[in-house]
Amino acid sequence: MNKSVLAIAIGLVPHMALADYNSIDNYQGKPATDHTIEANKAFAKHLPWEDKTAFERTNRGLVAELEGDATSVRTRFPHYSEMNLDELPNSVNPSLYRQGMLNYAANGLYEVTEGVWQVRGADITNMTIYRSDNGYIIHDPLLTESAGRAAWEFAKKHLPKVNGEHKITGVIYSHSHQDHFGGSRGVIDESFDGLIIAPDKFMESIAAEAMVGGNAMSRRSQYQYGTTLPTTTKGIVDNALGLAPSQGDVTLVPHNKEINEREEWVNVDGLEILFINMPDAEAPSEHVHWIPKYKALHTAELTYDGQHNIYTFRGAKTRDALIWSKYLHELKLRFASEAAVLHQAHSAPVWNDGNGEIAEYLTLQRDNYGFLHNQTMRLANQGVTVNDIGREIEKI
Ligand SMILES: [Zn+2]
């Protein structure tokens, strides 16, 4: 197999900006204006603060907390240790603030279900780990080589050895965004002889989205993410998907098994996995998978505790909200009642505890994107201008 590594220039891969978060040493930010304070207060009244379900899900199954800060993501957000939901900073949208608290709470190795673990909080992305016959399969090795290596080294301290070692028996890339493959060199070394599995058109999609328009997107992403702002309540608060991306080298060990059929069963070191391609929603190349042995559905990045951009300011390809909602409807029909757990590439898992939790989660996620599509088209057909559609949707 080809074990060569493609070193990717950060500037050409703009999926996520990687600037130095502390580059403006003396930046203090401006205090919130009266208008902002009023708007944030009004917004806070509509949020269900008493619902702590997402925090309970985030803390569930903790095996061990991350030691120190191997990937230095959390230490960039010292203010979170003092933050609490009863004292909202008036410069931050309350929902974003809550999301930041939620992401800061994810910090360690978690048992998702028997045979399935996740490292969360070591990067913007979750690393998922499956037990296979002779070791462990890694799903999404994070964004950077150093973060991927640190997360796996940390996990090994708490996972039982198999045949006297912690062998990596397979690697899965969920989709063509770099926070899901960039840490590949940190977990795949020269001795690796297993499958590296990727969705249909994986390499083409990385090249098309991140390189052809890469320079423009990289520049625009600086504005979208405000990457040179400091991490304060008047600067960067959170990245929604996670606190922030790790910093370091983004690598890509090429895959050696591509899922080209619409869906395909693959035996990865004794573990039967059903891969289902669901392209052109969150990413141009993406697959989800179902593992009957663990009754575990991995939805890749089609779901997380939030709502994705359909059109990103940085200029990534526009996502198809209609097909996205249809994918989530399909997953609900096929797996919601059978699955014991739905886990994802960002945010905590959702467990079926007897109240249809997974069906409800998929319904809400599905309707996010269906609503955006349906109302946008309804208003467009009524002659509402593009500039006014957003305002009209907010009123609904
Ligand atoms: Zn991602």
Residues whose N, C-alpha, C, O or C-beta is under 5 A from the ligand:
A	BS01	ZN	D179 E301
